[in-house]
Amino acid sequence: MRVLVQHAFTEEIADAAVSGRPVVSELEGMVPGLQLDPEYAPVMVPRPAPAEPGGNPLDLGQSFEFSMAPEHATYLVRGELADELAATAHSTRHPNVVGIFADVDIETAPTCGGDPAVGTADDVAAQLAADQLAQAGMDGAGVALAVVDTGINLAYLAAMGRQPQLDARHSLVPSGVATLPGAHPVHHGTMCAFDAGIAAPAAVLVDHAVLLSPHPTRPSMVGLLSDAVRSYGALLRLARSLPGRYHCLVVTNSWGMFAPGSDFPVGHPGNYSDNAAHPFNVIVTSLVAAGADVLFAAGNCGRECPDSRCQFGNEPPICGANSHPSVICLAGIDVNNGRVGYSSQGPGRLFADKPDISSYTHFTGSRVFDPDPDSGTSAACPVAAGVVAAIRSRMPSHQMTPAQLKSVIFQTATDLGTAGYDYDFGWGTVDVPALLSQLARAGAA
């Protein structure tokens, strides 16, 4: 079984995390039967503390303060345990091993349906009132937009009429991947970059190709959570020390877990799907606390048309970081504001009120999968991320925190489905004119 091992501070492991150097010697034998990945450098997990005295450290819905001091942090490495050893690993580990957690499969979420496209990218732009965003000076300028996916192909985007800038320095290429940031194979991540550009054409793309990480036992475009851990460690460093060209970071994630087979059971201390203490969920909290807006796709396990990979049975499919209370979780609708049947419904596992909001999908856009449309909650997520990036051009996070902006988006949304919040549409769909009006009162537009 693949696992993430959370290790207490030592000078050697902290130095390795800073330098990006793998460490094996110190960790050998600390968990009987563990085989460490010799190429995976430790990733720092900052220490969380509830902002209010007496707060529950496992309540992700509250405010946190994070210490990045090396001696306060813990560090993640990855490896494998034989299945028969996984059940006993927690009781036989070394005291310096803080925890052992599932390193689950994560997959892109294009679509499960074969229905034709409903509308085009121009129709999506009209629904988003992208022209009003542009007139308000909100086009993504000054914003780093991280696409955590299968990688971006700039030449393809240029052929489709897009000319985004790329921040290669802060992009991430997994070990074993031969292609460079902005020159990866045309696939899911390029679709996401195109769709984010509908509302935020001037955002600078940060290319984190975590789903290209090669693993001989898994098909292409299927990554590991540990790859996302490494990505988020780098994004946390970026968010905490943004270069002068940026005043905000927005992160779009069109991936998630489709099946519990690679996870520990619910209730196990190493579980990911339902466990607020899983280190990746803690890192997500710290990234939002550092001022980043983080968006996740709800997934494509909707009751009417679940993706064939969905194996949740009757259990809620929005789980792990996709259900994190600090992120914006996106359901999918078409340009006529009708819910697409594959869009996962709530409740969420970590926080019940998921999805948060609905965004547009199943339209003719990037043509990456031509003749199939840009679809799934995979398209809905970057479309919404583009709106957030556009807003951040004029309303940086030091003026309005991610939690505050999220609240305004919800308050001004156009209600869909039953009155008020519901598990199909969340709070409804983003209403850009109403949102701009509210932001104007806050001094942004």
C-alpha positions in Angstrom: 0.0 0.0 0.0 1.3 3.5 -0.9 1.6 5.8 2.1 2.8 9.2 3.2 4.9 9.1 6.4 4.8 12.2 8.6 8.1 12.7 10.4 9.0 15.0 13.3 11.6 17.7 12.9 15.2 16.8 12.7 18.0 19.0 11.3 18.7 16.5 8.6 15.1 16.2 7.3 14.5 19.9 7.5 17.7 20.6 5.5 16.6 18.1 2.9 13.2 19.7 2.6 14.9 23.1 1.9 17.4 21.7 -0.6 14.9 19.3 -2.3 17.2 16.4 -1.5 15.7 13.0 -0.7 16.5 11.5 2.7 16.4 7.7 3.3 19.1 6.8 5.7 17.6 8.4 8.8 14.2 6.9 8.1 15.1 3.3 7.4 13.7 1.0 10.0 11.4 3.6 11.6 8.4 1.8 10.3 8.9 -2.0 9.9 8.5 -3.1 6.3 8.4 0.4 4.9 10.2 0.9 1.6 10.8 4.6 1.0 10.8 6.3 -2.4 14.5 7.3 -2.8 13.6 10.2 -5.2 11.0 11.9 -3.1 12.3 14.9 -1.1 10.6 15.7 2.2 7.8 18.3 2.1 7.3 20.6 5.0 3.9 20.6 6.8 3.5 23.9 8.8 2.3 23.5 12.3 -1.4 24.7 12.7 -2.8 26.4 15.8 -6.4 27.6 16.1 -6.5 31.3 16.1 -9.0 31.3 19.0 -7.8 29.9 22.4 -9.3 26.5 23.1 -10.1 25.8 19.4 -10.3 22.3 18.1 -7.2 21.7 15.9 -9.2 19.3 13.7 -12.0 21.8 12.9 -11.0 23.0 9.5 -13.8 25.5 9.4 -12.1 27.9 11.9 -9.3 30.3 11.5 -5.7 29.0 11.9 -2.3 30.5 12.4 0.6 28.6 10.9 4.2 28.4 12.0 6.7 27.8 9.2 9.6 27.6 11.6 11.5 24.4 10.6 11.6 23.2 14.2 7.8 23.5 14.5 7.0 21.7 11.3 6.6 18.1 10.4 7.8 16.5 7.1 6.3 14.1 4.6 8.0 11.4 2.7 6.4 8.6 0.7 6.9 4.9 0.4 5.1 1.6 0.3 4.0 -0.9 2.9 2.9 -4.5 2.2 -0.8 -4.7 2.8 -0.4 -7.1 5.6 1.9 -4.6 7.4 -0.3 -1.6 6.8 -2.7 -2.5 9.6 0.0 -2.7 12.2 2.3 0.1 11.0 0.7 2.7 13.4 1.5 0.6 16.5 5.0 -0.4 15.5 6.4 2.9 14.3 9.3 4.9 15.7 8.3 7.8 18.1 9.7 10.3 15.5 7.0 9.1 13.0 4.0 11.3 13.7 1.6 9.5 11.4 1.2 7.2 8.4 -1.4 8.3 5.9 -2.9 7.0 2.6 -1.3 8.2 -0.6 -4.4 7.8 -2.8 -4.9 7.7 -6.5 -6.0 11.1 -7.9 -7.5 11.4 -11.4 -8.7 14.0 -13.8 -12.4 14.4 -14.2 -13.3 15.1 -17.8 -16.8 13.6 -18.2 -18.8 10.5 -18.2 -21.4 11.4 -20.8 -21.5 11.4 -24.6 -24.0 14.2 -25.0 -23.1 17.0 -27.5 -21.9 20.3 -26.4 -24.3 22.9 -25.1 -23.1 26.3 -26.3 -19.6 27.6 -26.8 -16.8 29.4 -24.9 -18.3 32.7 -26.2 -21.6 31.7 -24.6 -19.8 31.0 -21.3 -18.1 34.4 -21.5 -21.5 36.1 -22.0 -23.0 34.2 -19.1 -20.0 35.3 -16.9 -20.4 38.9 -18.2 -16.7 38.7 -19.0 -16.9 42.1 -20.8 -18.0 43.8 -17.6 -15.1 42.2 -15.8 -12.7 43.6 -18.4 -14.3 47.0 -18.3 -13.7 47.0 -14.6 -10.0 46.3 -15.1 -10.5 42.7 -14.0 -8.7 40.4 -16.4 -6.3 38.5 -14.2 -3.4 40.9 -14.6 -1.0 40.7 -11.6 -2.4 37.2 -10.6 -0.6 33.9 -10.6 -3.0 31.2 -11.7 -1.7 27.8 -10.8 -3.2 24.9 -12.9 -2.5 21.7 -10.9 -3.2 19.1 -13.5 -1.6 17.2 -16.5 0.5 20.2 -17.7 -0.1 23.0 -20.2 0.8 23.4 -23.8 1.3 27.1 -24.7 1.7 26.5 -28.4 -1.7 24.8 -28.6 -3.3 27.7 -26.6 -1.7 30.2 -29.0 -3.2 28.3 -32.0 -6.6 28.7 -30.2 -6.1 32.4 -30.0 -4.8 32.6 -26.4 -1.4 34.2 -25.5 -1.0 33.7 -21.7 2.3 34.3 -20.0 3.9 31.4 -18.2 5.9 31.5 -14.9 8.3 28.7 -15.6 10.3 29.4 -12.4 7.4 28.6 -10.1 6.1 25.8 -12.2 6.7 22.2 -11.2 7.7 19.2 -13.3 7.6 15.8 -11.5 10.7 13.6 -11.5 10.8 11.4 -14.6 8.9 13.8 -16.8 10.9 14.8 -19.9 8.7 17.7 -21.1 9.1 21.3 -19.7 6.5 23.7 -18.2 4.3 25.1 -21.0 5.4 22.3 -23.4 3.6 19.3 -22.0 1.4 17.0 -24.2 -1.9 18.5 -25.1 -4.4 17.1 -22.7 -6.6 17.8 -19.7 -4.4 20.5 -18.2 -4.4 22.5 -21.4 -8.2 22.4 -21.5 -8.2 23.8 -18.0 -5.8 26.6 -18.9 -8.0 27.5 -21.8 -11.2 27.6 -19.8 -9.6 29.7 -17.0 -8.7 32.2 -19.7 -12.3 32.9 -20.6 -12.5 35.4 -17.7 -8.8 35.9 -16.9 -6.8 36.1 -20.1 -4.1 38.2 -18.5 -3.4 35.9 -15.6 0.1 34.4 -15.5 0.0 30.6 -15.6 1.9 28.5 -13.2 2.1 25.0 -14.6 2.1 22.1 -12.0 2.0 18.9 -14.0 1.4 16.6 -11.1 -0.7 14.1 -13.0 2.1 13.5 -15.5 4.2 11.8 -12.8 5.1 8.4 -14.3 4.3 5.3 -12.4 4.6 1.9 -14.1 1.6 0.3 -12.4 -0.9 3.0 -13.2 -2.3 4.4 -16.5 -1.3 7.8 -17.7 -3.0 10.9 -16.3 -3.5 9.2 -12.9 -1.3 10.7 -10.2 -0.7 10.2 -6.5 -1.7 12.5 -3.7 2.0 12.7 -2.8 2.5 14.5 -6.1 -0.1 17.0 -5.1 1.6 17.3 -1.7 4.8 18.3 -3.4 3.0 20.8 -5.6 1.2 22.4 -2.6 4.4 22.6 -0.7 5.9 24.7 -3.5 2.7 26.8 -3.8 2.7 27.5 -0.1 6.2 28.9 -0.4 5.1 31.0 -3.4 2.0 32.3 -1.6 4.0 33.3 1.5 6.5 35.3 -0.5 4.9 36.5 -3.7 7.3 38.1 -6.2 6.6 41.8 -7.0 4.8 40.9 -10.2 2.0 39.3 -8.3 -0.4 40.3 -5.6 -2.5 37.1 -5.5 -2.3 33.4 -6.1 -5.3 31.4 -7.4 -5.1 27.6 -7.7 -7.4 25.4 -9.8 -7.7 21.7 -9.2 -9.8 19.5 -11.6 -9.0 16.2 -10.0 -10.0 14.1 -7.1 -10.4 10.5 -5.8 -12.8 8.3 -7.7 -12.5 5.1 -5.6 -11.6 4.3 -2.0 -9.5 1.3 -2.9 -6.2 3.1 -2.4 -7.3 4.8 0.9 -7.3 3.5 4.4 -10.8 2.8 5.7 -12.9 5.6 7.1 -12.0 5.9 10.8 -8.5 4.7 10.3 -5.9 7.3 11.5 -4.3 7.2 8.0 -7.5 7.8 6.1 -7.6 10.7 3.5 -11.3 10.9 2.4 -12.8 11.8 5.7 -9.8 12.9 7.8 -9.2 16.5 8.6 -5.8 15.5 10.1 -4.5 14.1 6.8 -1.4 16.2 6.1 -2.6 17.2 2.6 -5.8 18.7 4.1 -3.6 20.6 6.6 -1.4 22.0 3.8 -4.6 23.1 1.9 -5.7 25.0 5.1 -2.3 26.6 5.3 -2.3 27.7 1.7 -5.6 29.4 2.0 -4.5 31.0 5.3 -1.5 32.4 3.3 -4.0 34.2 1.1 -4.4 31.8 -1.9 -7.9 31.2 -3.4 -8.1 27.4 -3.9 -10.8 25.8 -6.1 -11.6 22.1 -6.6 -13.9 20.3 -8.9 -16.8 18.5 -7.1 -16.2 15.4 -9.3 -18.3 13.4 -11.8 -20.1 10.9 -9.6 -23.6 12.4 -9.9 -26.5 10.1 -9.4 -28.0 10.4 -12.9 -24.8 9.8 -14.8 -21.8 8.7 -12.7 -18.4 8.3 -14.3 -17.6 4.6 -14.8 -14.6 5.0 -12.4 -16.8 6.0 -9.5 -16.8 3.4 -6.8 -18.3 5.1 -3.8 -21.6 3.1 -3.8 -24.1 5.0 -1.6 -21.4 7.0 0.2 -21.0 10.7 -0.5 -18.4 11.1 -3.4 -17.1 14.7 -2.5 -14.3 13.8 -0.2 -10.8 14.8 0.9 -9.6 18.2 -0.2 -12.5 18.6 -2.7 -14.8 18.8 0.4 -12.4 21.1 2.4 -14.3 24.0 4.1 -11.7 26.5 3.0 -11.8 25.8 -0.7 -14.5 26.6 -3.3 -16.0 23.4 -4.6 -17.6 23.6 -8.1 -20.6 21.8 -9.4 -21.3 21.7 -13.1 -24.1 23.4 -15.1 -24.6 24.1 -18.8 -25.0 27.5 -20.3 -28.7 27.3 -19.9 -28.2 26.9 -16.1 -29.2 23.2 -16.1 -27.3 20.8 -13.9 -25.3 18.3 -15.8 -26.1 14.8 -14.7 -22.5 13.7 -13.9 -21.9 16.6 -11.4 -21.4 15.1 -7.9 -23.9 16.0 -5.3 -23.3 16.7 -1.6 -23.0 16.4 1.3 -19.2 16.6 1.5 -17.1 14.4 3.7 -15.0 17.1 5.5 -17.7 19.8 5.4 -21.3 18.9 4.6 -22.2 22.0 2.5 -20.5 21.0 -0.7 -20.5 21.8 -3.6 -20.3 25.5 -2.9 -21.3 27.0 -6.2 -22.1 26.0 -9.8 -20.1 26.9 -12.9 -20.3 26.3 -16.6 -19.2 23.2 -18.4 -20.0 20.9 -21.4 -19.4 23.6 -24.0 -17.3 23.8 -27.2 -14.1 25.5 -26.1 -10.6 24.3 -26.2 -11.3 21.4 -28.6 -8.6 19.4 -26.8 -10.9 16.4 -26.9 -12.6 17.3 -30.1 -15.3 16.4 -31.1 -16.1 16.1 -27.4 -16.8 19.3 -25.5 -14.9 20.8 -22.5 -16.8 19.0 -19.9 -17.1 17.5 -16.5 -16.6 19.5 -13.3 -13.1 19.6 -14.7 -14.2 22.5 -17.0 -16.5 24.1 -14.4 -13.6 24.5 -11.9 -11.2 26.5 -14.1 -14.0 28.6 -15.5 -14.8 29.7 -12.0 -11.1 30.0 -11.1 -10.8 32.5 -14.0 -13.5 34.7 -12.5 -11.8 34.6 -9.1 -8.4 35.5 -10.8 -10.1 38.3 -12.7 -11.5 39.8 -9.5 -8.1 39.5 -7.8 -6.7 41.9 -10.4 -8.4 44.7 -8.4 -9.1 43.1 -5.1 -5.9 41.5 -3.7 -6.1 39.1 -0.8 -4.7 41.6 1.7 -7.8 43.7 1.1 -10.3 40.8 1.0 -9.3 37.4 2.3 -10.2 34.2 0.5 -12.9 33.5 3.0 -14.4 37.0 2.6 -14.4 36.8 -1.2 -15.9 33.4 -1.1 -18.7 34.7 1.1 -19.4 37.6 -1.3 -19.6 35.1 -4.2 -22.1 33.0 -2.4 -24.2 36.0 -1.2 -24.5 37.4 -4.8 -25.0 34.1 -6.6 -28.1 33.4 -8.7 -30.0 30.8 -6.9 -30.7 27.6 -8.8 -32.7 24.5 -7.8 -34.5 24.6 -4.4 -34.5 28.0 -2.6 -31.3 28.6 -0.8 -28.4 26.2 -0.5 -28.8 22.7 -1.9 -26.6 19.7 -2.6 -27.1 19.9 -6.4 -26.1 23.5 -7.1 -24.6 24.8 -3.9 -25.6 28.5 -3.6 -26.3 28.7 -7.4 -24.1 30.2 -10.1 -21.8 33.2 -10.0 -23.7 36.4 -10.8 -20.9 38.7 -12.0 -22.9 41.9 -12.3 -24.2 41.4 -8.7 -20.7 40.5 -7.6 -19.2 43.6 -9.2 -21.8 45.8 -7.5 -21.0 44.3 -4.1 -17.3 44.7 -4.7 -17.7 48.3 -5.8 -19.2 49.0 -2.4 -16.1 47.4 -0.9 -13.9 49.6 -3.1 -12.7 47.2 -5.7 -14.6 48.2 -8.8 
